Amino acid sequence: MRYWKVFIVGVLLLISPGLVFAGQRIKRGRSSEIKAEKILDNILFGFKLDDYNIYARDFDPALKISGARTKFYHVNRYINRVLGSYVTREYMGSLRKGDIIIVLWKGIFDKSEEDVLIKLVMQKKNSRYYVTGLLLQ
């Protein structure tokens, strides 16, 4: 399968120590999932417009380091070349550990014959959710 390779999007994974989800049950939490949908909409819209400011609007400030903007443009072009444009997604579930939530979708992109796993990692800080990781696989 040609899409087993992991595509790291932007400056993306900020791994928190002790982030272990083994044995956790999938739970639904309305407010965080609705927020995750809106955040992912911003990210995908930023990809579509090739606009880093829209894409990174909800990112944790630690991810907005020097060079992140340039890396975004390179990764966005790669995704457009390999996967194509985003078409639609289907919610699959979420995992929680303290202030961290991982939300999963099955995504469809127009150049890909296979489904794409979209994984959004968010952390709640000061009563706001920030993106700490995003993975397209």
Backbone as CSV, one residue per row, in Angstrom:
resi,resn,N_x,N_y,N_z,CA_x,CA_y,CA_z,C_x,C_y,C_z
1,MET,0.842,-1.175,0.000,0.000,0.000,0.000,0.888,1.239,0.000
2,ARG,0.585,2.145,-0.878,1.503,3.253,-1.082,1.351,4.386,-0.078
3,TYR,0.306,4.390,0.728,0.138,5.490,1.679,0.398,5.085,3.125
4,TRP,1.152,4.016,3.318,1.527,3.651,4.683,2.556,4.610,5.227
5,LYS,3.198,5.312,4.327,4.177,6.301,4.756,3.435,7.444,5.455
6,VAL,3.985,7.902,6.516,3.353,8.957,7.304,3.733,10.310,6.729
7,PHE,2.749,11.141,6.509,2.999,12.506,6.057,2.914,13.422,7.273
8,ILE,3.980,14.053,7.588,3.974,14.977,8.713,3.623,16.340,8.143
9,VAL,2.598,16.939,8.660,2.059,18.159,8.101,2.530,19.353,8.924
10,GLY,3.182,20.277,8.255,3.659,21.492,8.914,4.771,21.181,9.886
11,VAL,4.700,21.755,11.002,5.709,21.582,12.042,5.215,20.572,13.047
12,LEU,4.508,19.788,12.826,3.440,19.118,13.458,3.593,18.340,14.750
13,LEU,4.190,17.363,14.982,3.963,16.623,16.216,4.768,17.166,17.383
14,LEU,4.063,17.597,18.370,4.689,18.004,19.623,4.281,16.916,20.616
15,ILE,5.198,16.054,20.926,4.884,14.896,21.758,4.993,15.293,23.230
16,SER,3.919,15.071,23.938,3.904,15.344,25.372,4.402,14.113,26.121
17,PRO,5.209,14.298,27.136,5.685,13.158,27.918,4.514,12.411,28.554
18,GLY,4.600,11.112,28.512,3.563,10.307,29.149,2.277,10.229,28.360
19,LEU,2.311,10.531,27.093,1.099,10.509,26.280,0.841,9.081,25.830
20,VAL,0.218,8.303,26.687,-0.025,6.906,26.392,-1.531,6.674,26.431
21,PHE,-2.062,6.137,25.350,-3.506,5.948,25.262,-3.908,4.476,25.291
22,ALA,-2.982,3.587,25.557,-3.308,2.173,25.593,-4.377,1.919,26.637
23,GLY,-5.405,1.198,26.247,-6.466,0.853,27.186,-7.522,1.923,27.347
24,GLN,-7.375,3.076,26.724,-8.383,4.122,26.833,-9.564,3.774,25.942
25,ARG,-10.748,4.122,26.358,-11.945,3.876,25.566,-12.242,5.088,24.711
26,ILE,-12.822,4.848,23.555,-13.251,5.957,22.700,-14.479,6.584,23.343
27,LYS,-14.423,7.884,23.521,-15.510,8.622,24.149,-15.900,9.792,23.276
28,ARG,-17.111,10.217,23.385,-17.560,11.409,22.670,-17.768,12.516,23.678
29,GLY,-17.247,13.666,23.400,-17.411,14.836,24.240,-17.799,15.995,23.346
30,ARG,-19.032,16.317,23.296,-19.595,17.242,22.321,-18.778,18.509,22.098
31,SER,-18.470,19.266,23.131,-17.831,20.571,22.922,-16.442,20.446,22.305
32,SER,-15.655,19.498,22.758,-14.303,19.350,22.213,-14.342,18.815,20.785
33,GLU,-15.299,17.943,20.470,-15.399,17.432,19.110,-15.897,18.492,18.142
34,ILE,-16.834,19.307,18.585,-17.301,20.416,17.743,-16.152,21.380,17.507
35,LYS,-15.379,21.666,18.542,-14.213,22.536,18.401,-13.193,21.908,17.459
36,ALA,-12.974,20.602,17.569,-12.026,19.909,16.691,-12.471,20.008,15.233
37,GLU,-13.759,19.889,14.978,-14.277,20.015,13.604,-13.968,21.406,13.046
38,LYS,-14.199,22.436,13.845,-13.938,23.811,13.400,-12.446,24.051,13.172
39,ILE,-11.634,23.523,14.072,-10.178,23.677,13.937,-9.692,22.967,12.674
40,LEU,-10.167,21.739,12.448,-9.751,21.020,11.245,-10.242,21.729,9.985
41,ASP,-11.446,22.309,10.042,-11.931,23.105,8.900,-10.959,24.240,8.584
42,ASN,-10.475,24.943,9.618,-9.502,26.029,9.412,-8.211,25.508,8.783
43,ILE,-7.725,24.389,9.292,-6.482,23.816,8.778,-6.640,23.449,7.301
44,LEU,-7.715,22.746,6.974,-7.933,22.319,5.592,-8.203,23.505,4.667
45,PHE,-8.876,24.532,5.180,-9.107,25.742,4.395,-7.783,26.468,4.147
46,GLY,-6.912,26.473,5.151,-5.581,27.047,4.987,-4.783,26.311,3.926
47,PHE,-4.904,24.974,3.905,-4.260,24.196,2.836,-4.816,24.588,1.477
48,LYS,-6.143,24.672,1.400,-6.791,24.983,0.119,-6.343,26.337,-0.423
49,LEU,-6.269,27.337,0.465,-5.879,28.686,0.050,-4.369,28.891,0.042
50,ASP,-3.625,27.874,0.507,-2.176,27.986,0.649,-1.829,29.168,1.551
51,ASP,-2.555,29.258,2.670,-2.455,30.393,3.593,-2.026,29.892,4.982
52,TYR,-0.789,30.168,5.339,-0.246,29.706,6.619,-1.013,30.292,7.808
53,ASN,-1.417,31.560,7.744,-2.104,32.195,8.875,-3.429,31.512,9.205
54,ILE,-4.184,31.118,8.194,-5.432,30.393,8.437,-5.125,28.993,8.953
55,TYR,-4.180,28.332,8.320,-3.772,26.977,8.691,-3.337,26.903,10.156
56,ALA,-2.522,27.835,10.601,-1.911,27.777,11.935,-2.667,28.583,12.988
57,ARG,-3.839,29.054,12.676,-4.619,29.914,13.582,-4.775,29.326,14.986
58,ASP,-5.004,28.031,15.071,-5.269,27.389,16.358,-4.101,26.568,16.885
59,PHE,-2.915,26.755,16.307,-1.755,25.996,16.734,-1.211,26.515,18.061
60,ASP,-0.648,25.595,18.827,0.058,25.958,20.044,1.211,26.879,19.645
61,PRO,1.430,27.958,20.398,2.524,28.879,20.056,3.885,28.194,19.900
62,ALA,4.098,27.086,20.590,5.372,26.366,20.477,5.579,25.803,19.070
63,LEU,4.492,25.598,18.321,4.610,25.086,16.955,4.886,26.191,15.936
64,LYS,4.679,27.417,16.339,4.880,28.543,15.417,6.306,29.071,15.544
65,ILE,7.246,28.175,15.368,8.654,28.525,15.502,9.211,29.008,14.170
66,SER,10.406,29.480,14.208,11.078,29.959,13.010,11.134,28.861,11.955
67,GLY,10.762,29.189,10.747,10.799,28.234,9.652,9.503,27.474,9.444
68,ALA,8.548,27.612,10.361,7.288,26.877,10.251,6.513,27.286,9.000
69,ARG,6.511,28.561,8.687,5.781,29.063,7.515,6.354,28.455,6.230
70,THR,7.674,28.449,6.096,8.318,27.888,4.911,8.034,26.394,4.806
71,LYS,8.117,25.690,5.931,7.852,24.260,5.929,6.407,23.982,5.521
72,PHE,5.480,24.814,5.972,4.073,24.665,5.589,3.914,24.678,4.071
73,TYR,4.543,25.633,3.411,4.397,25.746,1.956,4.970,24.521,1.244
74,HIS,6.090,24.005,1.712,6.679,22.807,1.115,5.775,21.588,1.314
75,VAL,5.284,21.414,2.532,4.430,20.267,2.843,3.105,20.371,2.091
76,ASN,2.544,21.578,2.014,1.274,21.764,1.320,1.403,21.382,-0.159
77,ARG,2.488,21.762,-0.777,2.700,21.403,-2.181,2.865,19.885,-2.334
78,TYR,3.548,19.273,-1.390,3.721,17.822,-1.415,2.370,17.114,-1.283
79,ILE,1.551,17.545,-0.334,0.233,16.941,-0.133,-0.627,17.121,-1.378
80,ASN,-0.609,18.316,-1.963,-1.390,18.546,-3.177,-0.924,17.657,-4.323
81,ARG,0.364,17.424,-4.402,0.909,16.588,-5.474,0.560,15.107,-5.256
82,VAL,0.652,14.631,-4.023,0.466,13.209,-3.731,-0.998,12.854,-3.439
83,LEU,-1.646,13.593,-2.557,-3.024,13.292,-2.171,-4.050,14.078,-2.972
84,GLY,-3.669,15.275,-3.392,-4.613,16.145,-4.086,-5.355,17.028,-3.104
85,SER,-6.507,17.482,-3.524,-7.333,18.374,-2.706,-8.245,17.575,-1.784
86,TYR,-8.492,18.138,-0.613,-9.409,17.536,0.350,-10.821,17.535,-0.237
87,VAL,-11.531,16.410,-0.054,-12.902,16.301,-0.550,-13.884,16.236,0.617
88,THR,-13.712,15.239,1.498,-14.643,15.056,2.609,-13.984,14.216,3.700
89,ARG,-14.664,14.123,4.844,-14.150,13.300,5.941,-15.310,12.701,6.725
90,GLU,-14.986,11.638,7.469,-15.955,10.976,8.324,-15.344,10.824,9.712
91,TYR,-16.046,11.288,10.741,-15.584,11.195,12.122,-15.480,9.733,12.527
92,MET,-14.364,9.376,13.168,-14.153,7.988,13.607,-14.155,7.834,15.124
93,GLY,-13.756,8.867,15.845,-13.729,8.752,17.293,-12.681,9.652,17.903
94,SER,-12.605,9.615,19.231,-11.628,10.437,19.942,-11.093,9.687,21.140
95,LEU,-9.899,10.066,21.548,-9.239,9.506,22.730,-8.861,10.660,23.639
96,ARG,-8.983,10.452,24.951,-8.678,11.515,25.912,-7.685,11.043,26.963
97,LYS,-6.838,11.980,27.364,-5.918,11.735,28.473,-5.661,13.088,29.122
98,GLY,-6.310,13.354,30.240,-6.166,14.651,30.897,-6.653,15.776,30.003
99,ASP,-5.780,16.747,29.754,-6.125,17.900,28.914,-5.873,17.651,27.434
100,ILE,-5.476,16.438,27.069,-5.146,16.124,25.675,-6.270,15.295,25.069
101,ILE,-6.629,15.641,23.839,-7.624,14.883,23.101,-7.097,14.634,21.691
102,ILE,-7.266,13.406,21.226,-6.903,13.040,19.865,-8.201,12.707,19.145
103,VAL,-8.426,13.367,18.016,-9.637,13.145,17.238,-9.230,12.553,15.891
104,LEU,-9.969,11.518,15.474,-9.639,10.783,14.247,-10.779,10.884,13.228
105,TRP,-10.389,11.077,11.974,-11.329,11.073,10.854,-10.776,10.203,9.741
106,LYS,-11.664,9.658,8.922,-11.284,9.023,7.668,-11.502,10.091,6.605
107,GLY,-10.431,10.472,5.909,-10.518,11.542,4.923,-10.444,11.022,3.502
108,ILE,-11.052,11.773,2.598,-10.998,11.476,1.173,-10.336,12.674,0.477
109,PHE,-9.306,12.386,-0.325,-8.622,13.392,-1.127,-8.751,12.966,-2.591
110,ASP,-8.843,13.927,-3.490,-9.202,13.607,-4.875,-8.163,12.835,-5.673
111,LYS,-6.899,12.837,-5.316,-5.890,12.082,-6.056,-5.564,10.734,-5.412
112,SER,-6.091,10.490,-4.245,-5.791,9.257,-3.521,-6.888,8.225,-3.741
113,GLU,-6.491,7.021,-4.069,-7.451,5.931,-4.223,-7.762,5.290,-2.876
114,GLU,-6.963,5.584,-1.876,-7.139,5.014,-0.546,-7.646,6.083,0.421
115,ASP,-8.252,5.621,1.515,-8.657,6.534,2.582,-7.413,7.091,3.255
116,VAL,-7.546,8.271,3.823,-6.447,8.915,4.534,-6.890,9.119,5.984
117,LEU,-6.092,8.626,6.915,-6.369,8.846,8.326,-5.929,10.252,8.683
118,ILE,-6.848,11.030,9.247,-6.534,12.381,9.724,-6.573,12.323,11.249
119,LYS,-5.462,12.676,11.858,-5.334,12.619,13.323,-4.988,14.017,13.819
120,LEU,-5.867,14.593,14.622,-5.673,15.927,15.191,-5.459,15.784,16.694
121,VAL,-4.335,16.290,17.179,-4.026,16.252,18.607,-4.193,17.667,19.148
122,MET,-5.013,17.796,20.189,-5.262,19.105,20.806,-4.987,19.019,22.294
123,GLN,-4.599,20.154,22.848,-4.396,20.243,24.285,-5.123,21.478,24.790
124,LYS,-5.815,21.320,25.905,-6.549,22.428,26.493,-5.631,23.199,27.428
125,LYS,-5.474,24.500,27.134,-4.669,25.397,27.964,-5.460,26.677,28.167
126,ASN,-5.605,27.078,29.407,-6.342,28.307,29.721,-7.723,28.301,29.078
127,SER,-8.452,27.210,29.222,-9.802,26.991,28.705,-9.931,27.156,27.186
128,ARG,-8.841,26.920,26.451,-8.858,26.965,24.982,-8.091,25.762,24.446
129,TYR,-8.578,25.199,23.365,-7.895,24.088,22.731,-6.894,24.599,21.692
130,TYR,-5.676,24.059,21.777,-4.612,24.388,20.817,-4.180,23.109,20.113
131,VAL,-3.876,23.210,18.849,-3.354,22.073,18.092,-1.906,21.844,18.486
132,THR,-1.612,20.621,18.889,-0.233,20.254,19.209,0.283,19.200,18.243
133,GLY,-0.591,18.683,17.384,-0.149,17.723,16.386,-1.205,17.478,15.330
134,LEU,-0.739,17.191,14.133,-1.623,16.855,13.027,-0.904,15.850,12.157
135,LEU,-1.608,14.789,11.789,-0.992,13.730,11.010,-1.961,13.292,9.919
136,LEU,-1.459,13.198,8.706,-2.211,12.606,7.608,-1.469,11.331,7.244
137,GLN,-2.185,10.220,7.243,-1.520,8.938,7.007,-2.315,8.138,5.999
